[in-house]
């Protein structure tokens, strides 16, 4: 019988953003093998219909299950918002975690005033997925959501501490700050890269919930509870698969990961 602990964790996203989740997993679970899938040929998902997102998500899930993963992590907020059930139906007994569930739980646990802000892409915010999950955990929380469409291109441009990004953040966060929130959920995997700037804009009294870190914590707990953590008798392997390798993928990917990407495989669908 194969050693389940040695099987990889499958992490997937519509593009490169989910590498912030891989980075958090590498730091929290340094012994685990990881397979990452980014659907770079069909990004962005945010402008696509629910049926299309479900179809693409199902395809990626099948691919990762064929790789023999022991856990699936939906690192894309858009996929998590509209297609998490598709993944769970296909995965069967394999645990499925997602950034929205992890971020919502952490925010509800952290907030003292029960006033929570959420920032994300327009699709994630319009889906109301964070607010729904938070209200399911605590009906008394008040959730104030704000779409921030310019953050993704600014992050991919590398303008992580740029005056334009700072001014954009101040503008986007004004209405959320006016509601006296004490917790702010970073509801997009690109946003951890501008976390220091966002903390600066909102001030030290507001806790930022980084769903990459919270999903890595949840993964650690789940692996331990299920007895499928890697015992670490050999060095971990990291495998990256994409559907297209755009010119800037390596540069952006390494910025997200905080280290060299190594070999990137491409699949043709």
BALO-55240 format. One record per atom (N, C-alpha, C): y, z, x negated. Coordinates in steps of 0.02 Angstrom, whole numbers, plus 50000, padded with zeros to 5 digits. Each point is the difference from the previous one (the first is absolute). Layout:
N
YZX...
END
This chain:
269
499405000049957500605000050043500635000049956500504995750014500594999749958500415006550004500355001649945500445005850000500654998250036500085002750061500594998450041500645001749965500015005349961500605002149964500294994649956499564995949971500244994849954500284993950035499874999450065500274994350037500765000450002500334994250003500745000149998500325001750067500635002149995500435000750059500344993250010499984997450061500334993750016500705001250028500504997149969500705000850023500274993150015500334999250057500264993250014500685000150033500344994349991500704999350022500144992650011500544998650034500194993050012500254996749936500185003949950500264997149939499935004749941500575001449969500005003949938500175007450012500315001550057500255006850013499485005549995499384998550021499475005050000499825002549931500264996849948499865002449932500325006949989500505001950040500265006949994499475005050023499584998050048499445004350022499485000449945499854994249968499525000049944500255004649944500654999649986500295004349947499915007450017500135001850063499925006950022499265002249996499544995550017499295001449995499785001049927500264995749956499835000649928500225006849973500595002350023500265006449976499625005950030499844999550065499675005650034499255000049989499704994149994499274999349992499844995649940500125002549940499944995849940499294997749983499505002750034499314998149986499744994550046500384998550053499754995450052500094992649981499494995950016500054992849994500384997350061500424995049988500434997450054499974992450002499934997350061500064992850012500614998950043500484996049977500614998750038500014992850024500204999150063500064993350028500704999150028500364994949976500664998450025500014992950027500194999250063499984993450032500654996249985500104998749935500644997249977500164993050025499484996250021500134993250025500305000250070499875005550037500205000150071500535005450015500255003249947500535004850008500654996350019500465002650040499995006650031499635000150067499695005650015499655000950064500495001950056500565002949980500475002850049500264995250052499974993449985500274995150047499454996750041499375002249990499444996750033499805003750065499634996450043499795003050063499455005249988499915004550048499495005249995499304996849991499864994750039499344996749996499874997249930500524997149969499924997249932499895005649949500395005350007499935005749953499305003150007499755000650061499335002750011499474995549968500094993450008499524995249971499995000549924500594999949968500045000449927499725006749975500165005450036499775006649980499245000450003499714997050051499274999850008499674996249942500314994449981499744996049943499985004149936500565003549987500055004049938499505005850001499935003150059499525005650007499294997649984499814994350028499334997149986499904998949925500524997249968499964998649928499875006549961500385005250015499945006349963499345003550014499764999550063499355003050016499454996449961500074993549990499524996249959500005002349927500565002949978500055002549931499655006849992499775002850057499655006449997500455006049991500575000150034500465005849994499735006050038500215006049978499795006250034500555002850046500604997149994500575002250041500494994250004500344999450057500524994850007500675003450012500514997649966500685002650010500454994250019500295000450061500484995050022500675001949971500214996449948500615001849964500614996350027499914996250053500544996150029500205003150067500635001950006500235003250062499944995450060500124993549990499954995250056499284999650025499524999349953499294999950020499795006550033500235005549971499815006650027500285000950071500604997250011500335000850065499644996150055499734994149983499744995850054499254998449996499685001349942499314997749993499515005249971500185006450001499555005049969499345000550038500024998850066499375000450038499504994649980500274994149983499584994449977499605002249938500355003349954499695002349938499475005350015500175004850042499535005450017499374997350034500094995250044499424997050035499524996749951500284996649950499584996549951499695004949949500375005349984499795004549946499415004450018499915001450065499455004450020500065006949972499525002149958499995006949973500455000849940500274994449973500445000549941500685002650022500265005249966500655002850021500574995049991500455000050048500594995649998500635004450003500424999449950500635003749999500574994950004500585002350024500574995450000500655003849987500494996449974500635003149979500395003150058499944997350060500395002750056499725006950021499345000450008499695006450018500175005449948499934998249936500125004849946500745002249999500454995150007500725001549999500215004250060499734998350059500175003750061499775007349995499395001149976499735006849992500435004149952500174997049943500395003649950500695001850027500314995450037500675001250026500005005750051499514999950045499965005250052499875006849967499585000149949499855006349965500615002649962500414995549976500575001949957500625002050038500144996650056500645000950034500075006950032500555003249986500155006650029500414999250064500474995350000500454999150057499694995750055499434996949986499654995350046500404993750012500504998649957500384993750003499804995949939499674994350011499724996149946500274992850002500204997549943500224993149995499444995649972499984993850022499514995249974500384993549982499904997649939500284993549982499424995349984500084993650018499464995149988500254993050014499534995349998500174993050015500104999550076500334994750024500094999450073499345000250040499474996849975499365000050037499725007050006500015003749946499735006950001500415004350048500664999549995500435004150043499924998050074499984993450014499934997650069499335001950030499495000849959499335001950025499995007250025500495004149977500055007050019499395004149979499614997449952499375003149981500105007049970500515000849958500125006749970500185005150054500464998150044500225004650053499415001950045499574995150017499425001550043499535004949967499864998849936499535004549965500295007049991500645000349986500325006649992500015003850066500154996650055500005003350065499315002250021499494996349979499315002150014499835006449963500295000949941499885006149961500425005950024500624998450021500455005350025500494996850050499905001250065500434996950050500745002149995500145005249961500695002549996500424996749945499694995949958500414996949947500454994650029500594999349969500464994650018500014995149942499854993750015499944995049947500574995050007500354998949945500554995249998499824994549950499914994050026499754994549958500564995049983499954997249941500504995149978499664994449960500084993850024499744994349962500474998549942499704998649941500404998649939499764993549968500134994350033499714993649976500204997949929500575002449976500234997749934499675003649941499675005750014499715003949944499454996249963499564996450037499444996649967500264994849950500454995350019500244995249950500385003449942500365005450013500365003449946499515003149950499465002950026499505003049956499654994549959499824994550033499664994549965500454996649949500655000650011500494997349952500065004749939499745006250008500045004849945500655004050001500374999750055500645003650005499875007150026499655003949958499775006650022500555005249996500494999049956500555004849995500654996149996500064995250045500574995449999500505002350053500634998649987500535002050048499904996850068499764993750001499884996550064499475003750040499475002249966499465003750033500255006750027500425003249960500285006550020500444999350062500444995050000500444998850057499594998250063499484996049991499564998150055499665006250029499755004349956499675006250022500485004550038500615000649975500495004350034500134997450071500044993450006500144996950065499415001150048499394998549977499405000850041499895007250022500135004749954499815006950013500535004050040500594997150008500535003550038499775002450068499734995650044499805002350066499445005249999499554999549952499445004849995500275006849978500445000049950500305006249974500415003550054500314996050044500415002950054499585004350048499344999050000499555003950044499765006449968500275001649940499815006249964499255000749988499684994549979499295000449983499925004249937499425003249993499875003749938499444996749959499704994850029499444996549967500094992550013499884996049948500074992750007499374996749974499674996250044499384996549981500174993149972499744998649940500084993449970499444995750027500154996450054499484996450037499884992949977500014999049935499854993449971499805001249928499484996549977499735001249933500474997749944500534996350017500494998149949500485005949985500105004450049500545004949994499915005449947499385001849980499945005049947500374998049935500094993549990500344997849939500755001850001500285000950060500715002050003500065007350025499475003849991500005007050023500575004149967500104999649934500555003949970500684998250030500124993550011500634997950030500075002650071499464999550039500025002450070500125007650002499675003749955500105007349998500725001749985500294996049955500705000949981500464998850060499844994950039500414998250059499955005350054499395002650014499925004850055500145007249979499995001349935500145006749975499375004249992500065005649963499415003949981499665003850057500345000850057499725004150055499514996150044499964993549991499544996050042499394998149959499415001650028499374998649966499804992850014499854996249947499764993250009499245000050001499714997050051499274999550005499804993049976499644999949944499774993849970499284999150023499884995050045499334999450028499484997749949500224997249943499524998349946499695006449973500425005049987499765006349973499585003750052500235000050063499645003850052499324996950016499954993349996499354996850014499525001249941500275000649938499585001649942499725007150006500425004650025499775006950012499455000150052500104996250054499514999750054499344997049974500054995049957499414996849971499605005249959500375003949960499675005149958499625005050043500325002250054499675004950046499384996950032500074993850024499454996750036499404998949954500134997749938499454998849952499635006449986500375005549992499695006549986499595002450059500304999650060499665002350061499354996050012500024993549986499414995850012499514999949941500205003349946499565000349941499914993349966500524995750002499934993349970500534998749945500275005549971500474999249945499614997849937500344996549955499684997749939499965005849950499425000949969499935005549951500324998349934500184993749990500414998149942499655000049934499374998049998499664999749935500154993549963500384995550032500204993949965500724998450020500334995849961500704998350013500054996150066500535001350039500074996450064500174992649989499814995950048500194992949998500484998550056500484995749987500504997950049499974992450006499914997750062499934992950012500534997850050500374994749984500544997650043499844992950024500004999150066499864993550029500584998050046500214993749994500554997550042499814993150027500384997650049499864993450029500454994649970500485002249960500444995349964500315003849943500134996749944500315003549944500694996949988500505002550036500674997349991500255001749929500494996249979500275000649932500195007249983500325003550047500275006649985499515005650016499384998250021499535005250022499875005249945499874997649939499845004549945500575004949987500614997349997500595004249986500105005250054500004997750064500125004650056499425005050005499394997449992499415004350005500005005649949500204998449939500015005249948500555005050011500544997850031500545004650018499755005050052499624997650049499745004350053499475004849973499584997349955499445003949975500205004849944500544998349965500225004249945499584999249938499604994749997499584998549942499784992750004499644997849948499774993049998499484998850055500034994250031499534998350054499314997949973499994997449940499364997449974499824993550036499364998950013499784993850031500115000050075500294994550025500094999250072499574994150022499565001250049499564994750026500314996950061499874993550010500264996650059499424997450042500045001450066499494997250045500334994450041499614994950016500254994450040499705000450070500435000650050499775000250069500244993850037
END
